[in-house]
Amino acid sequence: MSTATLTRFIKALRGAGVPVSTAETLDAARVVEQIGFADRTRLKTALAITLAKTWPDKLRFSQCFDDFFQFAASAAQPAPAAGPTAPPQGGAGDAGGGGSGAGGQGEQGEQGEPSALAQLLAQGDRAALEARMAQAMQAAKVWQIRVITQKGLFARRVMQAMGAQALDEELLALEQRGDPAAIPLRAARTALQQQVIEQVNREFLLQARAEGQGLRERAMREVNLRDLHEFRDVQALVQRMARRLMASHSRRQQTARRGTLDMRRTLTASVRHDGLPMRLHWKKTRRTRAQVFVICDVSSSVAAAARFLLLFLYAVNDVLPRVRSFAFASRFGEVSTFFDGSSGDATAAVDQVLAEYAGSGTDYAGMLEQFWCVNEAALNSQATVIILGDARNNNLPPGQQWLQRISERSRQVLWLNPEGRSRWGSGDSEMPAYLPYCRHALPCRNLAQLERFVDLLLKDLH
Amino acid sequence: MKTRIASVEEVRSDFARQGYICDDDIAMAVFLAAQLRKPVLVEGPPGVGKTELAKAAAAFLNAPLVRLQCYEGLDEARALYEWKYGKQLLYTQLLKEKLADVLGDASTLEASMQRLAGFGDAFYSEEFLQPRPLLQALRSDDPPVLLIDEIDKADQEFEAFLLELLSDYQVSIPELGTVTARSEPLVFLTSNNTRELSDALKRRCLHLYIPFPDRKLEEQIIAARVPEIDASLRKQLALFVSRLRQMDLKKQPAISETIDWARALVLLNADALAPETVEATLRLLLKHEEDLVSARAELPRLLKPE
């Protein structure tokens, strides 16, 4: 029990979704130095303070700690000497016992002296068995398990380390002799194997989750938005990404920063009084009141992207309070009201919007014209207009003059296109006609690109 | 300041002596903070004794308490230091004539410049420095307990500015250079979670979450703070409050409000929680009209003995 155990625990913790940095790992090591491993509850309290920094993290920590140390606990106790032949198992070795796991010194020999494991099984000494299993798990380095198919291999190694080989030989001998003692022993062996498999399973869940989750998350960020609905916890990921963005952009729109002298203005003002600074001027920063208009194409080809853009924009509601959203496919309309009152979780609202406005036959010119007519008065130099769509106009006229008017009246027009750049302008895509009026036109095919866009937007608006 | 703490029990028992009843989590956090010299970030609902914790720790360690209350728009000038601009300007005016004397015999502009430069940074010296809480804490000879209260109310920039202080106990002042702490302070940061704090800040701190206490702990707290209260009344009171907290309220009653309520009941010579007494004093516990209405409707259930 020491640094190695701690490192493995922290890995398991990361797998459970608690972010732990290297600096915190070092802190944890210092904490362990202070507290020691002996008192479990105390150690748990201390590590929770050091490693888990939000309330949900604390809950996860508690669960993970119990899972992890429940078994490690029995390994800490020295294996009770089950008989004179019990092999001296290398203590609860952090150094990791022999990797080959050849623990089962087949020393029972011909005299008929039963092996240590057989004795334990015959006695039904659960505590001793568990301790032995825990040691065997360490000897077999079960924590190195990575993929699910390794379970059988590791289970076998653990059994070996516990001395199964000797036991099996003995069992065979007994059965050949037709000894009635063979039957309960065989049953006990089967039960033991079950138990080992269960333990290996647990260890797999603890250890491999970290890598599995990291892999999944990376995949989710890179996969095309259209296929994203196949992942179960994508909502949680979007929420988490949005929270991170929000944390880094929140409360940036500050008012006056009284306390810093504006030397230039003070000196300029003092000229009037023959160089006497009669009035002090303080630096101020101006708060901009950005307004965002977002127009989403919700026709079937683009709906997935629209869903995630809306989710994102409403998830960062705290830093972007003034968002008005519009949806269009065959018809056009404002959908801001759907999101009123759905604080934080906009999933249901997005579903509703998509259900109501979904359709086909998009007409971008008509949409732009309608948007212009409805919002001409609302557009000003602080308005940002975001258009999400593939600009595939079914061979209708593009109507870029409306976009020109919109872009002249507002601060900027940003276009998000769920298709790759190489396809802009191919077929019935009118993207080239719209491009001159957009400050930025970006592809948004996956969550990573979407996140980058929202980050850019927030940086720009504050 | 006391430098060594023997054990978590010592923290706990000393806090109890001061009337601050705490569980193992809190005592452990104080113990670790003092041993590892790391700041503690304390989070939890309002009124669970986050600020009190820092005060109790200061009393326990026999250290001075320096408090910085955060608010929106708090900046370095208010938290760390400020130049005494008024004094600087006044001095330049008063010294104008002296300046003429000094520069009188310098014939060229260059010579005067050189002579002026010879005086050093007279106007940006300690003389004109107005220390604010953070600088006070760093320059204190006796290691103080520094309480940075409601850090979530301050802005992002201020949080970033704190990072240097929290990890190395030093700050940079452009005109003076780096100021290192004479003695490392024990830092408590409190937050009511009105916004998410940055990961960088959390990484540098130990993290303590204080939830509302359970019934037993709350009973002990009441006993410590309002010793004159009758034991059976105390029991009823803790039960009532814990049931109240399970309801869907706009604002849940805090520990401080429970204590106020207990004091009020003692003043009224109540020896049991009768519906009329509760009805009359419930305002001490619940501060929103809607909460009062819903609690009154539930009163029989809330008062039902176990």
HADDOCK unambig.tbl for C-alpha pairs under 7 A between the chains (distance, minus, plus):
assign (segid A and resid 24 and name CA) (segid B and resid 203 and name CA) 6.63 0.50 0.50
assign (segid A and resid 45 and name CA) (segid B and resid 25 and name CA) 5.88 0.50 0.50
assign (segid A and resid 46 and name CA) (segid B and resid 28 and name CA) 6.28 0.50 0.50
assign (segid A and resid 49 and name CA) (segid B and resid 29 and name CA) 6.60 0.50 0.50
assign (segid A and resid 49 and name CA) (segid B and resid 206 and name CA) 5.57 0.50 0.50
assign (segid A and resid 49 and name CA) (segid B and resid 207 and name CA) 4.91 0.50 0.50
assign (segid A and resid 49 and name CA) (segid B and resid 208 and name CA) 5.61 0.50 0.50
assign (segid A and resid 50 and name CA) (segid B and resid 206 and name CA) 4.98 0.50 0.50
assign (segid A and resid 50 and name CA) (segid B and resid 207 and name CA) 6.22 0.50 0.50
assign (segid A and resid 53 and name CA) (segid B and resid 202 and name CA) 6.55 0.50 0.50
assign (segid A and resid 53 and name CA) (segid B and resid 207 and name CA) 5.36 0.50 0.50
assign (segid A and resid 247 and name CA) (segid B and resid 196 and name CA) 5.97 0.50 0.50
assign (segid A and resid 247 and name CA) (segid B and resid 197 and name CA) 6.98 0.50 0.50
assign (segid A and resid 247 and name CA) (segid B and resid 198 and name CA) 6.51 0.50 0.50
assign (segid A and resid 251 and name CA) (segid B and resid 155 and name CA) 5.93 0.50 0.50
assign (segid A and resid 251 and name CA) (segid B and resid 156 and name CA) 6.59 0.50 0.50
assign (segid A and resid 252 and name CA) (segid B and resid 156 and name CA) 6.80 0.50 0.50
assign (segid A and resid 254 and name CA) (segid B and resid 73 and name CA) 6.76 0.50 0.50
assign (segid A and resid 257 and name CA) (segid B and resid 73 and name CA) 6.56 0.50 0.50
assign (segid A and resid 259 and name CA) (segid B and resid 77 and name CA) 5.46 0.50 0.50
